Structures are given as C-alpha cells and as structure tokens.
Amino acid sequence: MAQGLGDPALANFLSCPPEQHVPQMEQFEKFVLGHRMSASEARSHEVVESISNTHDELLHEQARNEALNRTAETLSARSIQLRPIGMETPKFDGTAARTIVLWLLAIKQCGVAQLIEDDTRVVSCAMFHFRGKASEWAYSALMADIKAFRSWVIFKTRICAMYHPPDNEVFFAPDKLGDFYKTMCRKCARCRHLLVWVRYRNTLRCPRSLMDCDMAQHVRFFSERCRR
C-alpha cells in the first residue's frame, strides 16, 4: 500500500524496528490525510468549475430562448395584425327619418371595419357624417351638455327618439299596407262603431233617427261615418 502511495520512506515499514513503528504510522497517517485533502480539493475545484460552466451554459440558453421568444412574438404579432378597411358611409341630414336604423347600422359596421373600439370615437365618427338638421341637432345637444353622448347606446337612443317614428306609425303607414289590410282596418273600425251603437242605443248618445232603424241601416250609417 505504501508503494502504491509512492512514498519510498514507507516501503520498509514492516521491516523497521518496533520503536520506529509509531513515528512511521504517524507519518503515514499524515501522508494519507494530505493525499485525501488534495484529492478533496481537486474534486471541489472540479465541482466548482462544473457548476460555473453549467451556470454559463444556462445563462447562454436562457438568453437564446428569450431571443427566440421575442422573435416568435414579433412574427405572431405581424401575422395576426389587422388593418383598417376604408368604408364610404352615407350622410344623414334628418330628412329621411325612416332610414335612421339602417344608417346607424352602417356607422357601426364602419367603426368595426376601421378598428374603432371606443364608443366615444364611434359617436364622433357618426357626427362627422351628419348634415343639415341632424348636424344642428347633434351640436346643439353638445353645446348644452358636453357629455350628452357618453356612449354609443345613449347616442343611438337619443337620435332614434328624435328622428325615428314610432313603431305603430311605421307599421300602419299607408305605403306599408296592402289593400287587404286597409280593408280589414276599415271593417274593424265599423264594427267598433256598431258596438258603440248597440251599447248605447237607448241613450241620448245615439241619434234619435237611428233608434227605430233596422241593423242594415245602422251598418250603412256607421260605414258612412267611417269613410269620413
């Protein structure tokens, strides 16, 4: 073992006199301890160097991954980035009130095409397409209250209340009804008048000339009144 450690002084350890065994053993123990300490220090240096190299490699890989992530994000943003589409929106002057619903829809679609997400900007876009009476009405409302149109919903509600006719007027407009519906409305009106006569035939509300007439005469009478 001594020869394996490379110390010539310990080669004849067993052949030494007994009184020299203790000093030789102490020297041998010091040699082994020094050898172990040297080996431990060498391993420690190797471990520290390995950790340092690993740390440097990790930093290099981290920097490389961050660069790749930035490149991927840039390419992804370029690939999905939307571009605004120019649209020609009709003007609204307040005269063709029955087209206000379609005009509001066109303004909203124009805002979507131009990537306008803020309500106030959509309202500004709508006011830009006002003309005539509609423009005067909108800017008069803003002069009275700068926050009159705080959102698209408020703007749409107020302009519809101003220019859009009630639903019953739209539904029962003469140009929207066919001859069949007009005839049915007249018949319903006659029946209502006839019902009034039946209910109040014995009162002073019914003309005296009709109190003794038959049903056919009453129908003719109320039909004439309905046509007036």
C-alpha positions in Angstrom: 0.0 0.0 0.0 2.9 2.3 0.8 4.5 1.6 -2.5 1.2 2.3 -4.2 1.1 5.7 -2.5 4.6 6.4 -3.9 6.4 7.2 -0.7 9.9 5.4 -0.6 10.2 6.1 3.2 7.3 3.8 3.9 8.4 0.9 1.7 10.2 -0.8 4.5 7.6 -0.1 7.2 7.2 -3.7 8.2 11.0 -4.2 8.4 11.5 -1.2 10.7 12.3 -1.8 14.4 9.3 -1.7 16.8 10.3 1.6 18.3 10.0 3.2 14.9 6.6 2.0 14.1 4.7 4.8 15.9 6.6 7.6 14.2 6.3 5.8 10.9 2.5 5.3 11.4 2.1 9.0 12.3 4.0 10.0 9.2 1.9 7.5 7.2 -1.4 8.9 8.6 -0.2 12.5 7.7 0.6 11.3 4.2 -2.9 9.7 3.8 -4.6 12.7 5.2 -2.7 15.1 2.9 -3.5 12.8 0.0 -7.2 12.8 0.8 -7.2 16.6 1.3 -5.5 17.1 -2.0 -8.0 14.8 -3.7 -10.9 16.5 -2.0 -9.6 19.9 -3.1 -9.2 18.7 -6.6 -12.8 17.3 -6.6 -14.0 20.6 -5.1 -12.3 22.6 -7.9 -13.8 20.2 -10.5 -17.3 20.7 -9.0 -16.9 24.5 -8.8 -15.7 24.6 -12.4 -18.5 22.3 -13.5 -21.1 24.5 -11.7 -19.6 27.6 -13.2 -19.7 26.0 -16.7 -23.2 24.9 -16.1 -24.3 28.3 -14.9 -22.7 29.9 -18.0 -24.5 27.4 -20.2 -27.8 28.1 -18.5 -27.4 31.8 -19.0 -26.5 31.3 -22.6 -29.5 29.0 -23.1 -31.8 31.5 -21.3 -30.6 34.4 -23.5 -31.1 32.2 -26.6 -34.6 31.2 -25.5 -35.5 34.8 -24.8 -34.3 35.9 -28.2 -36.4 33.1 -29.8 -39.5 34.1 -27.8 -39.1 37.7 -28.9 -38.8 36.6 -32.5 -41.8 34.3 -32.2 -43.9 37.1 -30.6 -42.9 39.5 -33.3 -43.8 37.1 -36.1 -47.1 36.3 -34.4 -48.0 39.9 -34.0 -47.2 40.6 -37.6 -49.2 37.6 -38.8 -52.5 38.5 -36.8 -52.3 42.3 -37.0 -55.4 43.6 -38.6 -55.5 46.6 -40.9 -58.4 49.1 -41.0 -60.6 49.0 -44.1 -61.8 52.2 -45.6 -65.6 52.4 -46.0 -67.8 55.0 -47.5 -70.6 55.8 -45.1 -73.7 57.7 -46.3 -74.5 61.0 -44.8 -77.6 61.6 -42.7 -79.4 65.0 -42.8 -82.5 64.1 -40.8 -84.9 64.3 -43.7 -85.2 60.6 -44.5 -86.1 59.6 -40.9 -87.2 56.0 -41.9 -83.6 55.2 -42.9 -82.1 56.1 -39.5 -81.9 52.4 -38.3 -80.0 51.4 -41.5 -77.7 54.4 -41.2 -76.9 53.6 -37.5 -76.1 50.0 -38.6 -73.8 51.3 -41.4 -72.0 53.6 -38.9 -71.4 50.7 -36.5 -70.1 48.5 -39.3 -67.8 51.3 -40.4 -66.4 51.5 -36.9 -65.7 47.8 -36.9 -64.0 47.9 -40.3 -61.8 50.8 -39.2 -60.9 49.1 -35.9 -62.6 51.7 -33.7 -63.4 50.1 -30.4 -64.0 53.2 -28.2 -67.7 54.3 -28.0 -66.8 58.0 -28.0 -64.8 57.6 -31.2 -67.7 55.8 -32.9 -70.0 58.6 -31.8 -67.5 61.2 -33.2 -67.4 59.2 -36.5 -71.2 59.2 -36.6 -71.4 63.0 -36.0 -68.9 63.5 -38.8 -71.4 62.1 -41.2 -74.2 64.4 -40.1 -75.6 67.0 -42.4 -78.2 69.7 -42.2 -80.8 69.5 -39.4 -79.2 66.4 -37.9 -75.9 68.2 -37.6 -77.6 71.2 -36.0 -79.4 68.9 -33.5 -76.3 67.0 -32.5 -74.0 70.0 -32.0 -76.8 71.9 -30.1 -77.0 69.0 -27.7 -73.3 69.0 -27.2 -73.3 72.8 -26.6 -75.9 72.3 -23.9 -74.1 69.3 -22.4 -70.6 68.3 -23.5 -71.2 64.8 -22.2 -74.6 64.4 -23.9 -73.4 61.4 -25.9 -71.3 59.5 -23.3 -71.7 56.2 -25.1 -73.0 54.7 -28.4 -76.1 53.4 -26.7 -77.1 56.8 -25.4 -76.4 58.4 -28.8 -78.4 55.8 -30.6 -81.3 56.1 -28.2 -81.5 59.8 -28.4 -81.2 60.0 -32.2 -83.8 57.3 -32.6 -86.1 59.2 -30.3 -85.5 62.4 -32.3 -85.8 61.1 -35.9 -87.2 57.6 -35.8 -91.1 57.4 -36.0 -92.9 55.2 -33.5 -93.3 51.6 -34.5 -97.1 51.8 -34.9 -96.7 54.7 -37.4 -94.2 52.7 -39.4 -96.3 49.6 -39.3 -99.6 51.3 -40.2 -98.1 53.8 -42.7 -100.3 53.9 -45.8 -97.4 53.0 -48.1 -96.6 49.9 -46.0 -100.1 48.3 -46.0 -101.7 46.4 -48.8 -105.3 46.8 -50.0 -106.3 43.7 -48.0 -105.0 45.2 -44.7 -106.6 48.6 -45.4 -109.9 46.9 -45.9 -109.6 44.9 -42.7 -108.8 48.0 -40.8 -111.9 49.8 -42.1 -114.1 46.9 -41.3 -112.7 46.8 -37.7 -113.4 50.4 -37.3 -117.0 50.0 -38.5 -117.5 47.1 -36.1 -116.3 49.2 -33.2 -118.7 52.0 -34.1 -121.5 49.5 -34.4 -120.7 48.0 -31.0 -120.9 51.5 -29.5 -124.4 51.9 -31.1 -125.6 48.6 -29.7 -124.4 49.5 -26.2 -125.9 53.0 -26.2 -128.9 52.6 -28.5 -131.4 53.5 -25.7 -129.5 56.6 -24.5 -129.3 60.1 -25.8 -125.8 59.4 -27.3 -127.4 57.5 -30.2 -129.2 59.7 -32.9 -133.0 59.5 -32.5 -133.4 58.8 -36.2 -131.5 55.5 -35.7 -133.2 54.2 -32.7 -136.1 52.6 -34.7 -134.0 51.6 -37.8 -133.0 48.1 -38.6 -129.5 46.7 -38.5 -128.8 47.3 -42.2 -129.4 51.0 -41.8 -127.2 51.2 -38.8 -124.4 49.5 -40.7 -124.8 51.9 -43.6 -124.8 54.8 -41.2 -121.6 53.8 -39.4 -119.9 52.8 -42.7 -120.5 56.3 -44.0 -119.1 57.8 -40.8 -116.0 55.5 -41.1 -115.4 56.8 -44.6 -115.4 60.4 -43.5 
